[in-house]
Amino acid sequence: MKNSLWYRLITILMVLVLVVSLSVSCGKKETAREETTTPPTTEEETPPPTQTDESPVTPPEPSYEIVDPIMTDAGEISGTIVGEAGEEVRIYRGIPFAAPPVGELRWKPPEPVTPWTGVKACTEYALIAPQVTTSQVEQSEDCLYLNVYTPAKKTTDRLPVFVNIHGGAMVVGSSRTDLTYFTRQNDVVAVSIAYRLGGIGFLAHPLLSEESENGVSGNYGLMDQVAALEWVKNNIAAFGGDPDNVTIYGCSSGGESVIFLMASPFGKGLFHKAICDAGVYGSGRTPPLLEMEERGKKLVAKLGVSDAPGVLSAMRALSASEIVAAVPTGTSGTDLQLPNVDKWWLPDYPLNIFQAGKQQNVPLMIGSGSSDLSGAWNQYFDKTIASAMSTVSAPVYAWVFDHATCGKGGGTHCLSTAYLFADLSKREGMCDVDFKVSEVMVAMWIQFARTGNPNVPGLIEWPVYRADADRYLKIGEPLEIKTGLFTPPPAGAVATGQTTYTNSDYGFSLQYPGNWTAKTGDLGPSVVWRVGSGTYFIPSVRLIVRDQSEGTDLQAVFTAHLTADGGKTIDSFTASEVTINGTNFTQADVTYTGTSGKYESRIIGLVKNGKWIIIEVYTIPSLFPFASATQKADIINTVTFQ
């Protein structure tokens, strides 16, 4: 039977049927696979582009659910989850972004983190940077950590990233601001960063500059901020944040840091919008490197190691607490906690950089409280920085925060941060107006973080700041567009009363306007006493005492003083011999240039007991002009010597 012709024909026919059946089946499976991966196009849909050499198609970014552990560029981490279902916020506290700056790494730029194995639990805040504070929080030089708050569900959510840089005059503060509520309410990824402070973060010294491959020292705290932003750029996508939409924000020295980061070439590409809130910046806050090195030498001497065989080794062998204790702790600009113009990290005074158009070309919001601790000075610099943004194409928006609890009073220093970050419902004494101000303010800040433009439909039309129009937003109830961000006092304004100052050590007295404020610290090289018209004391009167050997005439000794006082240079010097109240002086009208601009002054000087005694009345005319054309003479002519 098997060998019969019919049997063989039937067998061949069955094989052919089987082959045809399998071919049809595979074809159906392939068609089904194509249908599940590529839906048919309709008339309303655009077919996918055809890939050519001229227009390559980028494959879609893979999307992953955000679950612990999260992989960073140094290893895996885990955190905590807070909030109800659907409104969870993942919090990762104490993520290292740089190696611990201890031992030989003290007073050096931040180094990369050493990768770890296993999963690092990032559930607790790191210790805070060494500082003088009443807080009982434990401190450590091992302080370069940041915190991430994310409401994102997937890595492809690409939420705006909001980086908070804490304030505290570069000498106190920490990254422990709780941003959970802010993150949840506004659907952004928030990051708070730490950096080295005070004498640990900003000490400059000739030996430190000598060992640096860039020939500079100081500014380590600002370098830490850059390292933190680099971490954000490299890692934030894993937390659902958009590394191409990063906004930096800071108040007080945090706002000052925003300006430094915009002015430094090392900030390029690390952020895309910037918000400076009450940034207390000025030439006094950024001395030249040489001046900061001289201050550093004084600290080394104060610590008793200037004669050690290896000065740097001896300095690095000291405890952080010894260094912190030796550094002045005031928060208005003390000797050894300041950034410096090193011509590398910070090439020039920030205002000069902005006016030259060399800042980062990113949208900027800038403003202060209406009754801020620096008053008109803050608003003046807000105005000059805002005006200087005309040198680049990015827009700038100026504001004044004019609100206090229940609308009673104006905005004090950094009060705006509470209305930005805090859950006001958990604060006592809040009124409906507080919630309203917070709501509109946060809406504009978040709109800016998303788009670079703070205007929210239905609120108010907030114009881009232009110097000729000088229009800004007053934040309060109601919102208002105002004109005249800062107006200097009118010419001929009369000061309130007179105050007499007497110095028994040098045997003279003089009178100055009674509404001027005495300066009690950080008087600079050879300055014994100074008073001025506001927080930053301009216009000012000061007493300068220098050794007779420093100059044979007033011009020579005053030139020596200006060189020591931040590298200022004389532009003009017109001297004459005068007699004032029975004492013979050399008098000079002087103009000179410093990091914050052109100075105008009148000085008188004489030699007494081997010392040059110089009295100067000065200002920066473009900043705070004298109240009258005769004010310099009116003050100088009150001087009497015993």
KEDO-367029 format. One line per 4 residues: number of its first residue (from 1); their letters; for each residue x, y, z of C-alpha. Coordinates in Angstrom, 3 decimals, decimal comma. Layout:
BEGIN
NUM = a = X:Y:Z  ...
***
This chain:
BEGIN
1 = mkns = 0,000:0,000:0,000  2,754:2,429:0,989  4,549:1,733:-2,249  1,480:2,283:-4,409
5 = lwyr = 1,206:5,264:-6,684  -1,944:6,560:-4,962  -0,355:6,488:-1,586  2,593:8,518:-2,783
9 = liti = 0,348:11,057:-4,540  -1,803:11,486:-1,426  1,318:11,945:0,754  2,740:14,663:-1,548
13 = lmvl = -0,626:16,432:-1,592  -0,838:16,470:2,241  2,667:17,916:2,534  1,810:20,708:0,083
17 = vlvv = -1,358:21,553:2,029  0,620:21,672:5,279  3,267:24,021:3,807  0,641:26,389:2,437
21 = slsv = -1,193:26,385:5,774  1,976:27,256:7,722  2,807:30,095:5,322  -0,619:31,636:5,721
25 = scgk = -0,458:31,323:9,483  2,950:33,052:9,765  1,769:35,801:7,472  -1,214:36,439:9,736
29 = keta = 1,014:36,565:12,815  3,382:39,062:11,166  0,446:41,194:10,112  -0,928:41,091:13,625
33 = reet = 2,445:42,119:15,049  2,604:45,034:12,634  -0,896:46,097:13,591  -0,083:46,139:17,311
37 = ttpp = 3,115:48,181:16,921  2,064:50,572:14,171  -1,568:51,686:14,244  -3,035:52,514:10,849
41 = ttee = -3,019:56,204:10,030  -6,221:58,125:9,470  -6,896:61,237:7,458  -6,478:63,319:10,624
45 = etpp = -3,154:61,750:11,571  0,236:62,526:10,058  2,114:59,443:8,907  5,512:58,938:10,478
49 = ptqt = 8,378:60,652:8,638  10,437:58,652:6,255  13,980:58,295:7,568  16,607:59,770:5,270
53 = desp = 20,180:60,845:5,695  18,949:64,438:5,878  16,261:63,886:8,535  17,107:61,020:10,893
57 = vtpp = 14,335:59,849:13,172  15,190:59,895:16,888  13,819:56,828:18,614  11,407:57,599:21,447
61 = epsy = 12,918:57,921:24,900  12,254:54,814:26,985  9,894:55,462:29,873  10,363:53,819:33,235
65 = eivd = 8,264:53,945:36,348  10,110:55,722:39,153  10,731:53,121:41,829  13,516:52,591:44,308
69 = pimt = 16,357:52,066:43,980  17,203:54,899:41,592  20,509:54,732:39,777  22,661:57,875:39,942
73 = dage = 26,033:58,323:38,308  27,738:57,125:41,505  25,419:54,291:42,545  21,906:53,310:43,562
77 = isgt = 19,902:55,203:46,191  16,605:54,807:47,986  14,412:57,373:49,717  11,034:57,809:51,339
81 = ivge = 7,492:58,375:50,058  5,033:60,792:51,676  1,477:61,781:50,802  -1,771:60,097:49,913
85 = agee = -2,254:57,785:46,945  -2,019:59,717:43,708  -0,283:62,676:45,405  2,873:60,946:46,572
89 = vriy = 6,132:62,820:46,746  9,371:60,870:46,743  12,036:62,447:48,938  15,733:61,687:48,755
93 = rgip = 17,741:63,426:51,467  21,501:63,543:51,784  22,571:62,552:48,265  26,344:63,119:47,908
97 = faap = 27,235:65,278:44,916  30,962:65,652:45,646  33,630:63,912:47,681  33,911:64,977:51,340
101 = pvge = 36,112:68,146:51,273  38,175:67,088:54,276  41,872:66,570:55,009  43,912:67,412:51,927
105 = lrwk = 40,696:68,384:50,085  39,993:71,268:52,482  40,272:74,539:50,505  40,304:72,773:47,149
109 = ppep = 37,706:72,590:44,381  35,147:69,806:44,876  36,186:66,351:43,692  33,871:63,681:42,193
113 = vtpw = 32,050:61,254:44,468  33,620:57,828:44,847  31,079:55,311:43,457  29,557:52,868:45,935
117 = tgvk = 28,142:49,384:45,707  24,748:48,353:46,982  21,892:50,762:47,686  22,589:53,928:49,677
121 = acte = 19,671:54,883:51,915  19,064:58,611:51,396  16,391:59,110:54,032  18,003:61,629:56,414
125 = yali = 19,386:65,126:55,927  23,168:65,341:55,907  25,013:67,235:58,625  25,206:70,993:58,049
129 = apqv = 28,347:72,896:57,051  30,515:74,221:59,925  29,170:77,564:61,166  28,402:79,625:64,240
133 = ttsq = 24,714:79,151:64,973  22,299:78,624:67,832  20,957:75,543:66,067  21,683:72,238:67,765
137 = veqs = 21,984:70,426:64,427  25,221:68,474:64,162  27,874:69,943:61,877  30,555:68,436:59,672
141 = edcl = 32,965:69,459:56,939  31,590:66,417:55,123  28,643:68,527:54,005  28,396:68,357:50,208
145 = ylnv = 24,991:66,752:49,862  21,704:67,705:48,235  18,036:66,759:48,577  15,542:65,870:45,841
149 = ytpa = 11,741:66,099:46,085  9,817:64,636:43,152  6,114:64,054:42,446  6,927:62,441:39,084
153 = kktt = 5,609:58,965:38,312  7,742:58,199:35,256  11,186:59,182:34,074  9,607:60,708:30,951
157 = drlp = 7,445:63,149:32,944  10,173:65,745:32,378  8,954:68,121:35,072  10,567:71,559:35,525
161 = vfvn = 13,431:71,512:38,031  13,600:74,176:40,760  16,953:74,408:42,592  16,981:76,303:45,894
165 = ihgg = 20,293:77,855:47,053  20,062:78,761:50,733  21,016:82,174:52,127  22,867:83,199:55,280
169 = amvv = 25,539:85,698:54,158  27,782:82,822:53,009  28,453:82,054:56,677  25,351:80,294:58,054
173 = gssr = 22,406:78,273:56,747  21,682:74,837:55,340  19,753:72,962:52,660  17,121:71,722:55,122
177 = tdlt = 14,210:73,765:53,759  11,325:71,302:53,388  10,126:71,528:49,784  7,547:68,712:49,960
181 = yftr = 4,492:71,001:49,864  5,976:73,224:47,153  6,731:70,193:44,990  3,349:68,511:45,444
185 = qndv = 1,316:71,673:44,785  3,190:72,751:41,686  4,196:69,515:39,961  7,885:70,364:39,818
189 = vavs = 11,001:68,525:40,901  12,701:70,520:43,667  16,353:70,313:44,709  18,015:71,986:47,701
193 = iayr = 21,799:72,126:47,823  24,499:72,698:50,432  27,901:74,345:50,043  30,912:75,236:52,173
197 = lggi = 30,582:78,404:54,253  32,669:81,076:55,965  36,365:80,447:56,494  36,019:76,874:55,221
201 = gfla = 34,268:77,895:52,020  35,871:81,206:51,085  39,342:81,492:52,620  41,940:82,840:50,209
205 = hpll = 45,674:82,742:50,920  48,816:83,195:48,775  49,964:79,625:49,507  46,577:78,219:48,527
209 = sees = 46,759:80,187:45,273  50,302:78,930:44,705  49,287:75,270:44,999  46,266:75,775:42,702
213 = engv = 46,792:74,943:39,034  44,705:78,039:38,269  46,658:80,350:40,587  43,602:81,242:42,678
217 = sgny = 42,045:80,500:46,057  38,736:81,090:47,802  35,324:80,747:46,112  35,153:77,070:47,112
221 = glmd = 31,537:77,431:48,226  30,591:78,759:44,787  32,459:75,884:43,151  30,353:73,538:45,290
225 = qvaa = 27,208:75,121:43,848  28,464:74,396:40,337  29,220:70,785:41,286  25,665:70,423:42,627
229 = lewv = 24,211:71,816:39,389  26,381:69,425:37,386  24,911:66,586:39,455  21,422:67,853:38,620
233 = knni = 22,245:67,951:34,925  23,570:64,393:34,942  21,023:62,739:37,227  17,728:64,581:37,528
237 = aafg = 16,089:62,778:34,574  16,040:59,591:36,681  13,781:61,460:39,135  11,379:62,633:36,413
241 = gdpd = 12,958:66,085:36,087  13,923:67,855:32,885  17,678:68,536:32,788  17,005:71,033:29,994
245 = nvti = 14,640:73,125:32,144  16,408:74,018:35,387  15,618:77,190:37,357  17,967:78,375:40,096
249 = ygcs = 16,524:80,390:42,969  18,007:81,930:46,090  17,277:84,608:48,668  19,833:86,879:50,382
253 = sgge = 23,269:85,315:49,772  21,364:82,621:47,859  20,170:85,383:45,521  23,692:86,746:45,465
257 = svif = 24,837:83,255:44,431  22,379:83,341:41,526  24,076:86,499:40,253  27,540:84,952:40,717
261 = lmas = 26,479:81,841:38,795  25,154:84,012:35,979  28,423:85,978:35,963  30,778:82,983:36,091
265 = pfgk = 31,733:81,067:32,941  31,418:77,895:35,028  27,647:78,357:35,276  27,171:78,040:31,507
269 = glfh = 24,696:75,378:30,449  23,794:74,305:33,992  20,547:76,284:34,330  18,019:77,881:32,023
273 = kaic = 16,217:80,429:34,219  17,297:82,368:37,294  15,496:84,082:40,177  17,429:86,458:42,455
277 = dagv = 15,522:87,357:45,612  17,027:90,070:47,849  20,552:89,359:46,672  22,792:91,430:48,962
281 = ygsg = 25,601:91,976:46,498  28,033:94,799:45,923  31,726:95,553:45,541  32,215:95,115:49,274
285 = rtpp = 30,923:91,567:48,926  33,425:90,660:46,205  36,900:91,998:47,005  39,788:91,297:44,623
289 = llem = 41,732:88,094:45,206  44,820:89,967:46,456  42,796:91,653:49,184  41,217:88,385:50,265
293 = eerg = 44,657:86,749:50,363  45,820:89,478:52,757  42,807:88,806:54,958  43,623:85,107:54,807
297 = kklv = 47,147:85,796:56,050  45,649:87,588:59,042  43,516:84,542:59,833  46,538:82,252:59,653
301 = aklg = 48,351:84,541:62,073  45,306:84,637:64,356  45,271:80,847:64,417  48,945:80,803:65,389
305 = vsda = 50,285:78,707:62,503  51,835:81,353:60,238  55,328:80,342:61,382  54,754:76,585:61,145
309 = pgvl = 57,197:74,599:58,911  54,314:73,719:56,610  51,662:76,413:56,892  49,047:74,697:54,731
313 = samr = 49,535:71,347:56,444  49,202:73,077:59,808  46,051:74,857:58,639  44,533:71,625:57,368
317 = alsa = 45,401:69,912:60,641  43,216:72,373:62,567  39,673:71,372:63,354  36,822:73,022:61,472
321 = seiv = 35,498:74,389:64,759  38,814:76,196:65,410  38,623:77,894:62,023  34,951:78,798:62,395
325 = aavp = 35,592:80,279:65,834  38,378:82,474:64,452  36,281:83,957:61,657  33,978:86,921:62,365
329 = tgts = 30,356:85,807:62,480  28,389:88,904:61,499  26,098:88,470:58,522  26,559:91,833:56,805
333 = gtdl = 29,859:91,217:55,065  32,755:90,215:57,277  36,408:89,812:56,405  36,833:86,111:55,724
337 = qlpn = 33,604:84,710:54,371  33,429:86,444:51,003  33,686:85,418:47,364  36,469:87,183:45,496
341 = vdkw = 37,154:88,436:41,996  39,864:85,921:41,092  39,704:86,512:37,312  39,124:82,772:36,824
345 = wlpd = 35,947:81,538:38,499  34,698:85,118:38,788  36,423:87,147:36,065  35,185:90,562:37,266
349 = ypln = 32,731:92,258:39,580  29,295:90,885:38,539  27,825:94,257:37,570  30,738:94,846:35,178
353 = ifqa = 30,166:91,400:33,653  26,460:92,107:33,173  27,109:95,531:31,678  29,580:93,951:29,241
357 = gkqq = 26,991:91,356:28,180  29,113:88,420:29,343  26,574:86,908:31,754  24,596:83,725:31,074
361 = nvpl = 21,925:84,569:28,522  18,961:83,158:30,460  15,684:84,757:31,609  16,019:86,458:34,992
365 = migs = 13,588:87,544:37,705  15,036:89,935:40,278  13,539:91,748:43,257  13,595:92,445:46,985
369 = gssd = 11,287:93,224:49,887  9,925:96,741:50,123  11,388:97,116:53,617  14,328:94,778:53,105
373 = lsga = 17,350:94,909:55,366  19,305:96,807:52,738  16,516:99,124:51,730  17,290:101,318:48,755
377 = wnqy = 20,670:99,634:48,226  18,982:96,369:47,278  16,570:98,089:44,949  19,385:100,080:43,378
381 = fdkt = 21,326:96,940:42,515  18,165:95,142:41,407  17,713:98,056:39,034  21,297:98,133:37,756
385 = iasa = 21,408:94,368:37,191  17,991:94,458:35,508  19,100:97,358:33,308  22,302:95,527:32,382
389 = mstv = 20,274:92,565:31,092  19,654:94,679:28,000  23,128:93,554:26,885  21,759:90,053:26,180
393 = sapv = 18,607:88,829:24,467  17,014:87,067:27,460  14,214:88,966:29,256  14,313:90,231:32,839
397 = yawv = 11,390:90,866:35,173  11,703:93,093:38,261  9,545:93,046:41,373  9,210:94,431:44,889
401 = fdha = 7,560:92,211:47,515  5,377:94,617:49,504  3,445:92,421:51,915  3,558:91,163:55,486
405 = tcgk = 1,244:88,970:57,554  -2,393:90,016:57,056  -1,194:92,934:54,940  0,235:94,759:57,950
409 = gggt = 3,522:96,277:56,783  5,924:95,761:53,917  8,103:92,879:52,849  11,070:92,280:55,140
413 = hcls = 14,223:90,424:54,153  13,362:87,065:52,516  9,825:87,020:53,917  8,803:86,166:50,358
417 = tayl = 10,295:82,670:50,749  7,581:81,745:53,261  4,903:82,738:50,748  6,708:80,736:48,072
421 = fadl = 7,538:77,482:49,857  5,408:77,146:53,006  1,994:75,618:53,566  0,389:78,710:55,093
425 = skre = -2,547:76,663:56,372  -0,189:75,223:58,981  0,917:78,654:60,207  -0,859:80,585:62,906
429 = gmcd = -2,166:84,089:62,377  -2,603:83,889:58,611  -5,390:85,839:56,911  -7,216:85,332:53,632
433 = vdfk = -5,030:87,983:52,020  -1,917:85,962:52,851  -3,255:82,934:50,993  -4,168:85,117:48,030
437 = vsev = -0,736:86,747:47,824  0,929:83,348:48,127  -1,291:81,826:45,446  -0,621:84,484:42,814
441 = mvam = 3,071:84,726:43,643  3,631:80,968:43,380  1,643:80,835:40,139  3,928:83,422:38,548
445 = wiqf = 7,109:81,815:39,854  6,087:78,395:38,522  4,967:79,850:35,193  8,417:81,403:34,895
449 = artg = 10,079:78,080:35,755  8,049:76,364:33,047  8,275:78,957:30,288  10,728:81,740:31,134
453 = npnv = 7,812:84,184:31,286  6,004:84,765:34,630  2,797:86,062:33,091  -0,259:83,995:34,051
457 = pgli = -3,460:84,596:32,074  -6,028:86,412:34,166  -3,608:87,900:36,712  -1,749:90,990:35,524
461 = ewpv = 0,381:91,895:32,542  3,913:91,969:33,973  6,161:93,783:31,480  9,752:92,949:30,718
465 = yrad = 11,940:95,411:32,611  13,500:98,165:30,506  15,596:100,936:32,002  13,845:103,692:30,054
469 = adry = 10,372:102,622:31,223  11,550:101,451:34,697  8,404:99,375:35,299  8,200:96,626:37,894
473 = lkig = 5,614:94,493:39,666  4,595:95,302:43,237  3,601:92,007:44,831  0,887:92,444:47,431
477 = eple = -2,849:92,880:47,477  -3,576:94,073:44,918  -0,859:93,354:42,356  0,265:96,593:40,735
481 = iktg = 2,603:97,645:37,952  4,652:100,553:39,280  7,218:102,910:37,795  10,529:103,847:39,396
485 = lftp = 12,223:100,789:40,907  14,730:103,035:42,670  14,770:106,803:42,850  17,790:108,496:44,443
489 = ppag = 17,169:111,346:46,861  16,520:114,664:45,076  19,344:117,137:44,785  19,324:119,541:47,694
493 = avat = 17,651:117,106:50,092  18,321:118,178:53,654  19,643:115,613:56,132  17,932:115,247:59,481
497 = gqtt = 20,001:117,061:62,101  23,711:116,648:62,772  25,762:114,236:64,861  29,174:115,127:66,271
501 = ytns = 31,874:112,477:66,300  34,918:112,925:68,545  38,009:110,728:68,419  40,304:111,205:71,396
505 = dygf = 43,012:108,882:70,026  43,674:111,138:67,052  42,390:114,384:68,517  39,680:115,498:66,126
509 = slqy = 35,938:115,844:65,809  33,525:116,441:62,935  29,824:116,588:62,230  27,893:114,374:59,834
513 = pgnw = 24,185:114,051:58,946  22,181:112,695:61,846  20,381:110,097:59,727  23,649:108,404:58,740
517 = takt = 24,637:105,108:60,357  27,878:104,291:62,181  29,969:101,417:60,849  31,400:99,212:63,582
521 = gdlg = 33,135:96,312:61,811  34,884:95,270:58,578  36,439:98,693:58,175  39,073:97,638:55,663
525 = psvv = 42,794:98,365:55,474  43,764:101,217:57,830  40,206:102,535:58,121  39,559:103,345:61,774
529 = wrvg = 36,004:104,712:61,636  33,260:105,138:59,087  29,668:106,367:58,933  27,304:106,480:55,980
533 = sgty = 23,815:107,067:54,700  22,537:103,472:54,694  23,342:99,826:55,211  26,239:100,011:52,788
537 = fips = 27,292:103,473:54,003  27,384:105,501:50,814  27,764:108,522:50,859  30,242:108,061:53,680
541 = vrli = 32,820:109,700:55,905  35,820:107,718:57,061  39,003:108,160:59,057  42,097:106,570:57,511
545 = vrdq = 45,319:106,205:59,502  48,531:105,079:57,769  52,226:105,152:58,613  54,128:108,295:57,603
549 = segt = 56,624:106,114:55,740  53,980:105,146:53,178  54,063:108,482:51,424  55,872:111,794:51,373
553 = dlqa = 52,719:113,652:50,324  48,967:113,159:50,512  48,641:111,821:46,956  51,281:109,142:47,498
557 = vfta = 49,863:107,899:50,789  46,265:107,972:49,542  47,330:106,013:46,459  48,889:103,417:48,761
561 = hlta = 45,670:103,259:50,733  43,480:102,770:47,640  45,771:100,002:46,378  45,400:98,153:49,669
565 = dggk = 41,669:98,873:49,790  40,623:96,560:46,976  42,992:97,652:44,224  41,277:100,961:43,510
569 = tids = 43,051:103,349:41,120  43,125:107,164:41,057  41,675:108,898:37,997  42,177:112,523:39,079
573 = ftas = 43,749:114,250:42,071  43,594:118,037:42,582  45,349:119,199:45,770  45,597:122,493:47,616
577 = evti = 46,714:123,750:51,022  43,848:124,811:53,296  43,255:125,937:56,859  40,163:124,547:58,542
581 = ngtn = 39,235:125,786:62,021  42,807:126,792:62,725  44,525:123,586:61,479  46,577:123,382:58,271
585 = ftqa = 45,768:120,488:55,946  46,484:119,305:52,452  43,098:118,992:50,779  42,322:117,176:47,537
589 = dvty = 39,325:116,511:45,337  39,749:112,987:44,022  38,042:110,613:41,615  39,003:106,955:41,556
593 = tgts = 37,764:103,646:40,205  36,913:100,479:42,122  35,078:97,279:41,346  31,670:98,929:41,749
597 = gkye = 32,362:102,005:39,649  33,622:105,560:39,861  34,090:107,193:43,261  34,066:110,910:44,020
601 = srii = 35,631:112,201:47,227  37,196:115,091:49,085  40,034:114,299:51,478  42,097:116,272:53,963
605 = glvk = 45,288:114,996:55,544  48,164:115,871:57,838  51,006:114,064:59,604  50,705:113,695:63,373
609 = ngkw = 52,930:111,575:65,647  54,372:109,603:62,742  50,967:108,841:61,218  49,083:110,189:58,256
613 = iiie = 45,601:111,215:59,448  43,239:111,338:56,462  39,549:112,210:56,578  37,534:111,370:53,471
617 = vyti = 33,986:112,194:52,395  33,056:110,026:49,407  30,334:108,422:47,343  29,609:106,679:44,041
621 = pslf = 27,675:109,449:42,251  25,815:107,104:39,912  24,635:105,127:42,922  23,951:107,549:45,793
625 = pfas = 24,704:111,161:44,881  25,456:113,692:47,583  22,402:115,477:48,933  23,770:118,779:47,656
629 = atqk = 26,667:120,152:45,650  28,244:121,524:48,827  27,761:118,492:51,094  31,410:117,345:50,921
633 = adii = 32,625:120,793:51,920  29,894:121,165:54,547  31,195:118,057:56,356  34,929:118,660:55,892
637 = ntvt = 34,609:122,222:57,162  33,317:120,991:60,534  36,607:119,192:61,311  38,438:120,479:64,365
641 = fq = 41,768:119,228:65,748  43,001:119,685:69,287
***
